[in-house]
Amino acid sequence: MIDDTGAEMENVGHVSNPAKVAISLMIDDGKNGDLFGTLETAFLPADGRAIFDNFFLNGTNKKVRFEFTMISAEYQLGWPFGS
């Protein structure tokens, strides 16, 4: 993951609770097809990468584009901020 200054991030979210990201097909004018498999993964702690290694496409045209959507990590606030 790259931050707003262009630097690589080691952790996305907290190291004990990394953020997640989802992959989907971008909606196009042509035939989009279907995306199957593991479509959500967590960022690797101390690495900054999210690896999608178990998905496949069916019924797509030759121009396939993917969209990646950040999924917020869930955190519980403790003292002194509340519980």
KABEL-V823117 format. One record per backbone hydrogen bond with DSSP energy under -0.5 kcal/mol. NH is the residue of the N-H (numbers start at 1). CO is the residue of the C=O. E is the energy in kcal/mol with one decimal. If there is no record, write none. Layout:
NH_CO_E ; NH_CO_E
This chain:
3_7_-2.9 ; 6_3_-1.7 ; 9_1_-2.9 ; 13_11_-0.6 ; 14_17_-1.2 ; 17_14_-1.6 ; 19_12_-3.0 ; 20_71_-1.7 ; 21_41_-2.7 ; 22_69_-2.6 ; 23_39_-2.3 ; 24_67_-1.9 ; 26_65_-2.7 ; 34_58_-2.9 ; 36_56_-2.8 ; 38_54_-3.2 ; 39_37_-0.9 ; 41_21_-2.4 ; 43_19_-2.6 ; 44_49_-3.2 ; 47_10_-1.2 ; 47_44_-1.6 ; 48_10_-0.9 ; 48_44_-2.1 ; 52_50_-0.6 ; 53_51_-0.7 ; 56_36_-2.1 ; 58_34_-2.1 ; 61_31_-1.1 ; 64_62_-0.9 ; 67_24_-3.0 ; 69_22_-2.4 ; 71_20_-3.3 ; 72_70_-0.5 ; 75_73_-0.5 ; 77_75_-0.5 ; 81_78_-2.2
